[in-house]
Amino acid sequence: MCEGDKITNIKFSKAGFEKRFGAFFMDQVIISMLLAIIFLPLEIVRGHTTTYPLTMLTFFIAHCLKDIMNGASIGKRLLKLEVRCTDNPNFTPSWDKLIIRNLLTIIWPLEFIVLLVSKRKIGDRLAKTDVYVIPIMNTKE
């Protein structure tokens, strides 16, 4: 059973490949730009060999942590997507499951191919999560 924030009485639908890829691409661009702003001055001053490993480690950590705020990275929020538990989409996964699903970002080409073919990436299978479209709440009764 998945634990975390619960939303009730809402029907969730799984996000398609295009939206998932769009959110991933936006996250890549945002994280890359932030790291460039932070590390480019160090690259210029200290040289490529000393800051490159730190830059790559920071990039990987940022990807692992990108969904821990209510199951949605910036890219997912822009496209109205959230990571939810597969056994009960009313629940947002715990932070450890959200990190586990992103650990395999390091082998993103394989994750991309698996997502393209099976509509669910390896990290989602391990963490028992999936990406869902967040329905717009109707406040009219």
Chimera marker file (.cmm) of the C-alpha trace (Angstrom):
<marker_set name="trace">
<marker id="1" x="0.000" y="0.000" z="0.000" r="1" g="1" b="0" radius="0.5"/>
<marker id="2" x="1.222" y="3.428" z="-0.836" r="1" g="1" b="0" radius="0.5"/>
<marker id="3" x="1.281" y="6.145" z="1.792" r="1" g="1" b="0" radius="0.5"/>
<marker id="4" x="1.488" y="9.896" z="1.441" r="1" g="1" b="0" radius="0.5"/>
<marker id="5" x="-0.775" y="12.817" z="0.659" r="1" g="1" b="0" radius="0.5"/>
<marker id="6" x="-4.243" y="11.634" z="-0.313" r="1" g="1" b="0" radius="0.5"/>
<marker id="7" x="-6.700" y="13.156" z="-2.748" r="1" g="1" b="0" radius="0.5"/>
<marker id="8" x="-10.129" y="11.553" z="-2.778" r="1" g="1" b="0" radius="0.5"/>
<marker id="9" x="-13.050" y="11.353" z="-5.187" r="1" g="1" b="0" radius="0.5"/>
<marker id="10" x="-10.992" y="12.188" z="-8.251" r="1" g="1" b="0" radius="0.5"/>
<marker id="11" x="-10.573" y="10.047" z="-11.351" r="1" g="1" b="0" radius="0.5"/>
<marker id="12" x="-6.971" y="10.076" z="-12.532" r="1" g="1" b="0" radius="0.5"/>
<marker id="13" x="-5.832" y="9.155" z="-16.029" r="1" g="1" b="0" radius="0.5"/>
<marker id="14" x="-2.302" y="8.086" z="-16.890" r="1" g="1" b="0" radius="0.5"/>
<marker id="15" x="-0.172" y="10.596" z="-18.745" r="1" g="1" b="0" radius="0.5"/>
<marker id="16" x="0.790" y="9.788" z="-22.295" r="1" g="1" b="0" radius="0.5"/>
<marker id="17" x="4.315" y="9.585" z="-23.666" r="1" g="1" b="0" radius="0.5"/>
<marker id="18" x="4.221" y="13.077" z="-25.205" r="1" g="1" b="0" radius="0.5"/>
<marker id="19" x="3.343" y="14.829" z="-21.932" r="1" g="1" b="0" radius="0.5"/>
<marker id="20" x="5.818" y="12.758" z="-19.941" r="1" g="1" b="0" radius="0.5"/>
<marker id="21" x="8.586" y="13.484" z="-22.437" r="1" g="1" b="0" radius="0.5"/>
<marker id="22" x="7.647" y="17.186" z="-22.472" r="1" g="1" b="0" radius="0.5"/>
<marker id="23" x="7.916" y="17.378" z="-18.675" r="1" g="1" b="0" radius="0.5"/>
<marker id="24" x="11.234" y="15.491" z="-18.729" r="1" g="1" b="0" radius="0.5"/>
<marker id="25" x="12.610" y="17.819" z="-21.404" r="1" g="1" b="0" radius="0.5"/>
<marker id="26" x="11.516" y="20.929" z="-19.465" r="1" g="1" b="0" radius="0.5"/>
<marker id="27" x="13.150" y="19.572" z="-16.311" r="1" g="1" b="0" radius="0.5"/>
<marker id="28" x="16.369" y="18.855" z="-18.221" r="1" g="1" b="0" radius="0.5"/>
<marker id="29" x="16.483" y="22.413" z="-19.547" r="1" g="1" b="0" radius="0.5"/>
<marker id="30" x="15.652" y="24.004" z="-16.169" r="1" g="1" b="0" radius="0.5"/>
<marker id="31" x="18.164" y="21.921" z="-14.214" r="1" g="1" b="0" radius="0.5"/>
<marker id="32" x="20.847" y="22.459" z="-16.867" r="1" g="1" b="0" radius="0.5"/>
<marker id="33" x="20.307" y="26.227" z="-16.857" r="1" g="1" b="0" radius="0.5"/>
<marker id="34" x="20.465" y="26.423" z="-13.056" r="1" g="1" b="0" radius="0.5"/>
<marker id="35" x="23.638" y="24.368" z="-12.950" r="1" g="1" b="0" radius="0.5"/>
<marker id="36" x="25.175" y="26.468" z="-15.724" r="1" g="1" b="0" radius="0.5"/>
<marker id="37" x="24.473" y="29.623" z="-13.718" r="1" g="1" b="0" radius="0.5"/>
<marker id="38" x="26.032" y="28.056" z="-10.627" r="1" g="1" b="0" radius="0.5"/>
<marker id="39" x="28.967" y="26.140" z="-12.097" r="1" g="1" b="0" radius="0.5"/>
<marker id="40" x="29.940" y="28.040" z="-15.273" r="1" g="1" b="0" radius="0.5"/>
<marker id="41" x="31.791" y="30.754" z="-13.327" r="1" g="1" b="0" radius="0.5"/>
<marker id="42" x="33.692" y="28.012" z="-11.466" r="1" g="1" b="0" radius="0.5"/>
<marker id="43" x="34.497" y="26.294" z="-14.757" r="1" g="1" b="0" radius="0.5"/>
<marker id="44" x="35.978" y="29.508" z="-16.113" r="1" g="1" b="0" radius="0.5"/>
<marker id="45" x="38.003" y="30.280" z="-12.983" r="1" g="1" b="0" radius="0.5"/>
<marker id="46" x="39.145" y="26.811" z="-11.926" r="1" g="1" b="0" radius="0.5"/>
<marker id="47" x="39.088" y="24.833" z="-15.125" r="1" g="1" b="0" radius="0.5"/>
<marker id="48" x="37.036" y="21.972" z="-16.475" r="1" g="1" b="0" radius="0.5"/>
<marker id="49" x="38.710" y="19.070" z="-14.688" r="1" g="1" b="0" radius="0.5"/>
<marker id="50" x="38.037" y="20.235" z="-11.143" r="1" g="1" b="0" radius="0.5"/>
<marker id="51" x="34.372" y="21.203" z="-11.422" r="1" g="1" b="0" radius="0.5"/>
<marker id="52" x="33.048" y="18.692" z="-13.967" r="1" g="1" b="0" radius="0.5"/>
<marker id="53" x="32.607" y="15.770" z="-11.501" r="1" g="1" b="0" radius="0.5"/>
<marker id="54" x="30.879" y="18.069" z="-9.008" r="1" g="1" b="0" radius="0.5"/>
<marker id="55" x="28.605" y="19.413" z="-11.749" r="1" g="1" b="0" radius="0.5"/>
<marker id="56" x="27.618" y="15.912" z="-12.877" r="1" g="1" b="0" radius="0.5"/>
<marker id="57" x="27.011" y="14.738" z="-9.296" r="1" g="1" b="0" radius="0.5"/>
<marker id="58" x="24.846" y="17.803" z="-8.603" r="1" g="1" b="0" radius="0.5"/>
<marker id="59" x="22.933" y="17.202" z="-11.870" r="1" g="1" b="0" radius="0.5"/>
<marker id="60" x="22.217" y="13.588" z="-10.858" r="1" g="1" b="0" radius="0.5"/>
<marker id="61" x="21.129" y="14.557" z="-7.328" r="1" g="1" b="0" radius="0.5"/>
<marker id="62" x="18.847" y="17.276" z="-8.724" r="1" g="1" b="0" radius="0.5"/>
<marker id="63" x="17.174" y="14.692" z="-10.955" r="1" g="1" b="0" radius="0.5"/>
<marker id="64" x="16.704" y="12.266" z="-8.085" r="1" g="1" b="0" radius="0.5"/>
<marker id="65" x="15.067" y="14.982" z="-5.959" r="1" g="1" b="0" radius="0.5"/>
<marker id="66" x="13.052" y="16.784" z="-8.635" r="1" g="1" b="0" radius="0.5"/>
<marker id="67" x="9.679" y="15.161" z="-7.823" r="1" g="1" b="0" radius="0.5"/>
<marker id="68" x="9.744" y="15.211" z="-4.015" r="1" g="1" b="0" radius="0.5"/>
<marker id="69" x="7.460" y="18.246" z="-3.699" r="1" g="1" b="0" radius="0.5"/>
<marker id="70" x="4.025" y="16.581" z="-3.900" r="1" g="1" b="0" radius="0.5"/>
<marker id="71" x="5.128" y="14.252" z="-6.693" r="1" g="1" b="0" radius="0.5"/>
<marker id="72" x="5.667" y="16.942" z="-9.303" r="1" g="1" b="0" radius="0.5"/>
<marker id="73" x="8.747" y="18.567" z="-10.769" r="1" g="1" b="0" radius="0.5"/>
<marker id="74" x="8.527" y="22.009" z="-12.381" r="1" g="1" b="0" radius="0.5"/>
<marker id="75" x="8.022" y="20.423" z="-15.807" r="1" g="1" b="0" radius="0.5"/>
<marker id="76" x="5.255" y="18.182" z="-14.488" r="1" g="1" b="0" radius="0.5"/>
<marker id="77" x="3.541" y="21.118" z="-12.775" r="1" g="1" b="0" radius="0.5"/>
<marker id="78" x="3.591" y="23.122" z="-16.001" r="1" g="1" b="0" radius="0.5"/>
<marker id="79" x="1.959" y="20.226" z="-17.849" r="1" g="1" b="0" radius="0.5"/>
<marker id="80" x="-0.485" y="19.404" z="-15.007" r="1" g="1" b="0" radius="0.5"/>
<marker id="81" x="1.097" y="16.038" z="-14.197" r="1" g="1" b="0" radius="0.5"/>
<marker id="82" x="1.928" y="14.304" z="-10.914" r="1" g="1" b="0" radius="0.5"/>
<marker id="83" x="3.588" y="11.094" z="-9.846" r="1" g="1" b="0" radius="0.5"/>
<marker id="84" x="1.045" y="8.939" z="-8.023" r="1" g="1" b="0" radius="0.5"/>
<marker id="85" x="0.971" y="5.415" z="-6.579" r="1" g="1" b="0" radius="0.5"/>
<marker id="86" x="-0.077" y="2.753" z="-9.073" r="1" g="1" b="0" radius="0.5"/>
<marker id="87" x="-2.024" y="0.690" z="-6.535" r="1" g="1" b="0" radius="0.5"/>
<marker id="88" x="-4.050" y="3.760" z="-5.527" r="1" g="1" b="0" radius="0.5"/>
<marker id="89" x="-3.624" y="6.984" z="-7.550" r="1" g="1" b="0" radius="0.5"/>
<marker id="90" x="-5.353" y="8.922" z="-4.778" r="1" g="1" b="0" radius="0.5"/>
<marker id="91" x="-2.011" y="8.833" z="-2.945" r="1" g="1" b="0" radius="0.5"/>
<marker id="92" x="1.196" y="10.731" z="-3.650" r="1" g="1" b="0" radius="0.5"/>
<marker id="93" x="4.159" y="8.400" z="-3.091" r="1" g="1" b="0" radius="0.5"/>
<marker id="94" x="6.498" y="8.926" z="-0.161" r="1" g="1" b="0" radius="0.5"/>
<marker id="95" x="9.714" y="10.853" z="-0.827" r="1" g="1" b="0" radius="0.5"/>
<marker id="96" x="11.816" y="7.674" z="-0.837" r="1" g="1" b="0" radius="0.5"/>
<marker id="97" x="9.680" y="6.146" z="-3.610" r="1" g="1" b="0" radius="0.5"/>
<marker id="98" x="9.930" y="9.397" z="-5.571" r="1" g="1" b="0" radius="0.5"/>
<marker id="99" x="13.724" y="9.260" z="-5.299" r="1" g="1" b="0" radius="0.5"/>
<marker id="100" x="13.841" y="5.551" z="-6.218" r="1" g="1" b="0" radius="0.5"/>
<marker id="101" x="11.841" y="6.180" z="-9.408" r="1" g="1" b="0" radius="0.5"/>
<marker id="102" x="14.397" y="8.778" z="-10.511" r="1" g="1" b="0" radius="0.5"/>
<marker id="103" x="17.582" y="6.878" z="-9.584" r="1" g="1" b="0" radius="0.5"/>
<marker id="104" x="17.700" y="5.246" z="-12.991" r="1" g="1" b="0" radius="0.5"/>
<marker id="105" x="17.928" y="8.651" z="-14.660" r="1" g="1" b="0" radius="0.5"/>
<marker id="106" x="21.616" y="7.834" z="-14.950" r="1" g="1" b="0" radius="0.5"/>
<marker id="107" x="20.672" y="5.350" z="-17.703" r="1" g="1" b="0" radius="0.5"/>
<marker id="108" x="18.139" y="7.695" z="-19.297" r="1" g="1" b="0" radius="0.5"/>
<marker id="109" x="18.561" y="6.351" z="-22.862" r="1" g="1" b="0" radius="0.5"/>
<marker id="110" x="17.383" y="2.920" z="-21.684" r="1" g="1" b="0" radius="0.5"/>
<marker id="111" x="14.608" y="4.489" z="-19.585" r="1" g="1" b="0" radius="0.5"/>
<marker id="112" x="13.510" y="6.489" z="-22.654" r="1" g="1" b="0" radius="0.5"/>
<marker id="113" x="13.304" y="3.366" z="-24.834" r="1" g="1" b="0" radius="0.5"/>
<marker id="114" x="11.403" y="1.409" z="-22.156" r="1" g="1" b="0" radius="0.5"/>
<marker id="115" x="8.974" y="4.316" z="-21.695" r="1" g="1" b="0" radius="0.5"/>
<marker id="116" x="8.469" y="4.598" z="-25.444" r="1" g="1" b="0" radius="0.5"/>
<marker id="117" x="7.772" y="0.880" z="-25.840" r="1" g="1" b="0" radius="0.5"/>
<marker id="118" x="5.891" y="0.030" z="-22.642" r="1" g="1" b="0" radius="0.5"/>
<marker id="119" x="4.490" y="3.422" z="-21.521" r="1" g="1" b="0" radius="0.5"/>
<marker id="120" x="6.083" y="2.966" z="-18.078" r="1" g="1" b="0" radius="0.5"/>
<marker id="121" x="9.732" y="3.446" z="-17.166" r="1" g="1" b="0" radius="0.5"/>
<marker id="122" x="11.809" y="1.032" z="-15.105" r="1" g="1" b="0" radius="0.5"/>
<marker id="123" x="12.009" y="3.454" z="-12.160" r="1" g="1" b="0" radius="0.5"/>
<marker id="124" x="8.210" y="3.621" z="-12.007" r="1" g="1" b="0" radius="0.5"/>
<marker id="125" x="8.002" y="-0.159" z="-11.959" r="1" g="1" b="0" radius="0.5"/>
<marker id="126" x="10.510" y="-0.388" z="-9.086" r="1" g="1" b="0" radius="0.5"/>
<marker id="127" x="8.800" y="2.313" z="-7.016" r="1" g="1" b="0" radius="0.5"/>
<marker id="128" x="5.257" y="1.206" z="-7.963" r="1" g="1" b="0" radius="0.5"/>
<marker id="129" x="4.439" y="4.659" z="-9.275" r="1" g="1" b="0" radius="0.5"/>
<marker id="130" x="3.212" y="6.206" z="-12.499" r="1" g="1" b="0" radius="0.5"/>
<marker id="131" x="2.609" y="9.668" z="-13.902" r="1" g="1" b="0" radius="0.5"/>
<marker id="132" x="-0.989" y="10.883" z="-14.035" r="1" g="1" b="0" radius="0.5"/>
<marker id="133" x="-2.770" y="13.877" z="-15.495" r="1" g="1" b="0" radius="0.5"/>
<marker id="134" x="-4.178" y="15.966" z="-12.674" r="1" g="1" b="0" radius="0.5"/>
<marker id="135" x="-7.812" y="16.737" z="-13.394" r="1" g="1" b="0" radius="0.5"/>
<marker id="136" x="-9.000" y="20.305" z="-13.000" r="1" g="1" b="0" radius="0.5"/>
<marker id="137" x="-11.207" y="20.517" z="-9.942" r="1" g="1" b="0" radius="0.5"/>
<marker id="138" x="-14.699" y="21.779" z="-10.591" r="1" g="1" b="0" radius="0.5"/>
<marker id="139" x="-15.770" y="23.978" z="-7.684" r="1" g="1" b="0" radius="0.5"/>
<marker id="140" x="-19.377" y="24.263" z="-8.899" r="1" g="1" b="0" radius="0.5"/>
<marker id="141" x="-21.839" y="22.013" z="-7.116" r="1" g="1" b="0" radius="0.5"/>
<link id1="1" id2="2" r="1" g="1" b="0" radius="0.2"/>
<link id1="2" id2="3" r="1" g="1" b="0" radius="0.2"/>
<link id1="3" id2="4" r="1" g="1" b="0" radius="0.2"/>
<link id1="4" id2="5" r="1" g="1" b="0" radius="0.2"/>
<link id1="5" id2="6" r="1" g="1" b="0" radius="0.2"/>
<link id1="6" id2="7" r="1" g="1" b="0" radius="0.2"/>
<link id1="7" id2="8" r="1" g="1" b="0" radius="0.2"/>
<link id1="8" id2="9" r="1" g="1" b="0" radius="0.2"/>
<link id1="9" id2="10" r="1" g="1" b="0" radius="0.2"/>
<link id1="10" id2="11" r="1" g="1" b="0" radius="0.2"/>
<link id1="11" id2="12" r="1" g="1" b="0" radius="0.2"/>
<link id1="12" id2="13" r="1" g="1" b="0" radius="0.2"/>
<link id1="13" id2="14" r="1" g="1" b="0" radius="0.2"/>
<link id1="14" id2="15" r="1" g="1" b="0" radius="0.2"/>
<link id1="15" id2="16" r="1" g="1" b="0" radius="0.2"/>
<link id1="16" id2="17" r="1" g="1" b="0" radius="0.2"/>
<link id1="17" id2="18" r="1" g="1" b="0" radius="0.2"/>
<link id1="18" id2="19" r="1" g="1" b="0" radius="0.2"/>
<link id1="19" id2="20" r="1" g="1" b="0" radius="0.2"/>
<link id1="20" id2="21" r="1" g="1" b="0" radius="0.2"/>
<link id1="21" id2="22" r="1" g="1" b="0" radius="0.2"/>
<link id1="22" id2="23" r="1" g="1" b="0" radius="0.2"/>
<link id1="23" id2="24" r="1" g="1" b="0" radius="0.2"/>
<link id1="24" id2="25" r="1" g="1" b="0" radius="0.2"/>
<link id1="25" id2="26" r="1" g="1" b="0" radius="0.2"/>
<link id1="26" id2="27" r="1" g="1" b="0" radius="0.2"/>
<link id1="27" id2="28" r="1" g="1" b="0" radius="0.2"/>
<link id1="28" id2="29" r="1" g="1" b="0" radius="0.2"/>
<link id1="29" id2="30" r="1" g="1" b="0" radius="0.2"/>
<link id1="30" id2="31" r="1" g="1" b="0" radius="0.2"/>
<link id1="31" id2="32" r="1" g="1" b="0" radius="0.2"/>
<link id1="32" id2="33" r="1" g="1" b="0" radius="0.2"/>
<link id1="33" id2="34" r="1" g="1" b="0" radius="0.2"/>
<link id1="34" id2="35" r="1" g="1" b="0" radius="0.2"/>
<link id1="35" id2="36" r="1" g="1" b="0" radius="0.2"/>
<link id1="36" id2="37" r="1" g="1" b="0" radius="0.2"/>
<link id1="37" id2="38" r="1" g="1" b="0" radius="0.2"/>
<link id1="38" id2="39" r="1" g="1" b="0" radius="0.2"/>
<link id1="39" id2="40" r="1" g="1" b="0" radius="0.2"/>
<link id1="40" id2="41" r="1" g="1" b="0" radius="0.2"/>
<link id1="41" id2="42" r="1" g="1" b="0" radius="0.2"/>
<link id1="42" id2="43" r="1" g="1" b="0" radius="0.2"/>
<link id1="43" id2="44" r="1" g="1" b="0" radius="0.2"/>
<link id1="44" id2="45" r="1" g="1" b="0" radius="0.2"/>
<link id1="45" id2="46" r="1" g="1" b="0" radius="0.2"/>
<link id1="46" id2="47" r="1" g="1" b="0" radius="0.2"/>
<link id1="47" id2="48" r="1" g="1" b="0" radius="0.2"/>
<link id1="48" id2="49" r="1" g="1" b="0" radius="0.2"/>
<link id1="49" id2="50" r="1" g="1" b="0" radius="0.2"/>
<link id1="50" id2="51" r="1" g="1" b="0" radius="0.2"/>
<link id1="51" id2="52" r="1" g="1" b="0" radius="0.2"/>
<link id1="52" id2="53" r="1" g="1" b="0" radius="0.2"/>
<link id1="53" id2="54" r="1" g="1" b="0" radius="0.2"/>
<link id1="54" id2="55" r="1" g="1" b="0" radius="0.2"/>
<link id1="55" id2="56" r="1" g="1" b="0" radius="0.2"/>
<link id1="56" id2="57" r="1" g="1" b="0" radius="0.2"/>
<link id1="57" id2="58" r="1" g="1" b="0" radius="0.2"/>
<link id1="58" id2="59" r="1" g="1" b="0" radius="0.2"/>
<link id1="59" id2="60" r="1" g="1" b="0" radius="0.2"/>
<link id1="60" id2="61" r="1" g="1" b="0" radius="0.2"/>
<link id1="61" id2="62" r="1" g="1" b="0" radius="0.2"/>
<link id1="62" id2="63" r="1" g="1" b="0" radius="0.2"/>
<link id1="63" id2="64" r="1" g="1" b="0" radius="0.2"/>
<link id1="64" id2="65" r="1" g="1" b="0" radius="0.2"/>
<link id1="65" id2="66" r="1" g="1" b="0" radius="0.2"/>
<link id1="66" id2="67" r="1" g="1" b="0" radius="0.2"/>
<link id1="67" id2="68" r="1" g="1" b="0" radius="0.2"/>
<link id1="68" id2="69" r="1" g="1" b="0" radius="0.2"/>
<link id1="69" id2="70" r="1" g="1" b="0" radius="0.2"/>
<link id1="70" id2="71" r="1" g="1" b="0" radius="0.2"/>
<link id1="71" id2="72" r="1" g="1" b="0" radius="0.2"/>
<link id1="72" id2="73" r="1" g="1" b="0" radius="0.2"/>
<link id1="73" id2="74" r="1" g="1" b="0" radius="0.2"/>
<link id1="74" id2="75" r="1" g="1" b="0" radius="0.2"/>
<link id1="75" id2="76" r="1" g="1" b="0" radius="0.2"/>
<link id1="76" id2="77" r="1" g="1" b="0" radius="0.2"/>
<link id1="77" id2="78" r="1" g="1" b="0" radius="0.2"/>
<link id1="78" id2="79" r="1" g="1" b="0" radius="0.2"/>
<link id1="79" id2="80" r="1" g="1" b="0" radius="0.2"/>
<link id1="80" id2="81" r="1" g="1" b="0" radius="0.2"/>
<link id1="81" id2="82" r="1" g="1" b="0" radius="0.2"/>
<link id1="82" id2="83" r="1" g="1" b="0" radius="0.2"/>
<link id1="83" id2="84" r="1" g="1" b="0" radius="0.2"/>
<link id1="84" id2="85" r="1" g="1" b="0" radius="0.2"/>
<link id1="85" id2="86" r="1" g="1" b="0" radius="0.2"/>
<link id1="86" id2="87" r="1" g="1" b="0" radius="0.2"/>
<link id1="87" id2="88" r="1" g="1" b="0" radius="0.2"/>
<link id1="88" id2="89" r="1" g="1" b="0" radius="0.2"/>
<link id1="89" id2="90" r="1" g="1" b="0" radius="0.2"/>
<link id1="90" id2="91" r="1" g="1" b="0" radius="0.2"/>
<link id1="91" id2="92" r="1" g="1" b="0" radius="0.2"/>
<link id1="92" id2="93" r="1" g="1" b="0" radius="0.2"/>
<link id1="93" id2="94" r="1" g="1" b="0" radius="0.2"/>
<link id1="94" id2="95" r="1" g="1" b="0" radius="0.2"/>
<link id1="95" id2="96" r="1" g="1" b="0" radius="0.2"/>
<link id1="96" id2="97" r="1" g="1" b="0" radius="0.2"/>
<link id1="97" id2="98" r="1" g="1" b="0" radius="0.2"/>
<link id1="98" id2="99" r="1" g="1" b="0" radius="0.2"/>
<link id1="99" id2="100" r="1" g="1" b="0" radius="0.2"/>
<link id1="100" id2="101" r="1" g="1" b="0" radius="0.2"/>
<link id1="101" id2="102" r="1" g="1" b="0" radius="0.2"/>
<link id1="102" id2="103" r="1" g="1" b="0" radius="0.2"/>
<link id1="103" id2="104" r="1" g="1" b="0" radius="0.2"/>
<link id1="104" id2="105" r="1" g="1" b="0" radius="0.2"/>
<link id1="105" id2="106" r="1" g="1" b="0" radius="0.2"/>
<link id1="106" id2="107" r="1" g="1" b="0" radius="0.2"/>
<link id1="107" id2="108" r="1" g="1" b="0" radius="0.2"/>
<link id1="108" id2="109" r="1" g="1" b="0" radius="0.2"/>
<link id1="109" id2="110" r="1" g="1" b="0" radius="0.2"/>
<link id1="110" id2="111" r="1" g="1" b="0" radius="0.2"/>
<link id1="111" id2="112" r="1" g="1" b="0" radius="0.2"/>
<link id1="112" id2="113" r="1" g="1" b="0" radius="0.2"/>
<link id1="113" id2="114" r="1" g="1" b="0" radius="0.2"/>
<link id1="114" id2="115" r="1" g="1" b="0" radius="0.2"/>
<link id1="115" id2="116" r="1" g="1" b="0" radius="0.2"/>
<link id1="116" id2="117" r="1" g="1" b="0" radius="0.2"/>
<link id1="117" id2="118" r="1" g="1" b="0" radius="0.2"/>
<link id1="118" id2="119" r="1" g="1" b="0" radius="0.2"/>
<link id1="119" id2="120" r="1" g="1" b="0" radius="0.2"/>
<link id1="120" id2="121" r="1" g="1" b="0" radius="0.2"/>
<link id1="121" id2="122" r="1" g="1" b="0" radius="0.2"/>
<link id1="122" id2="123" r="1" g="1" b="0" radius="0.2"/>
<link id1="123" id2="124" r="1" g="1" b="0" radius="0.2"/>
<link id1="124" id2="125" r="1" g="1" b="0" radius="0.2"/>
<link id1="125" id2="126" r="1" g="1" b="0" radius="0.2"/>
<link id1="126" id2="127" r="1" g="1" b="0" radius="0.2"/>
<link id1="127" id2="128" r="1" g="1" b="0" radius="0.2"/>
<link id1="128" id2="129" r="1" g="1" b="0" radius="0.2"/>
<link id1="129" id2="130" r="1" g="1" b="0" radius="0.2"/>
<link id1="130" id2="131" r="1" g="1" b="0" radius="0.2"/>
<link id1="131" id2="132" r="1" g="1" b="0" radius="0.2"/>
<link id1="132" id2="133" r="1" g="1" b="0" radius="0.2"/>
<link id1="133" id2="134" r="1" g="1" b="0" radius="0.2"/>
<link id1="134" id2="135" r="1" g="1" b="0" radius="0.2"/>
<link id1="135" id2="136" r="1" g="1" b="0" radius="0.2"/>
<link id1="136" id2="137" r="1" g="1" b="0" radius="0.2"/>
<link id1="137" id2="138" r="1" g="1" b="0" radius="0.2"/>
<link id1="138" id2="139" r="1" g="1" b="0" radius="0.2"/>
<link id1="139" id2="140" r="1" g="1" b="0" radius="0.2"/>
<link id1="140" id2="141" r="1" g="1" b="0" radius="0.2"/>
</marker_set>
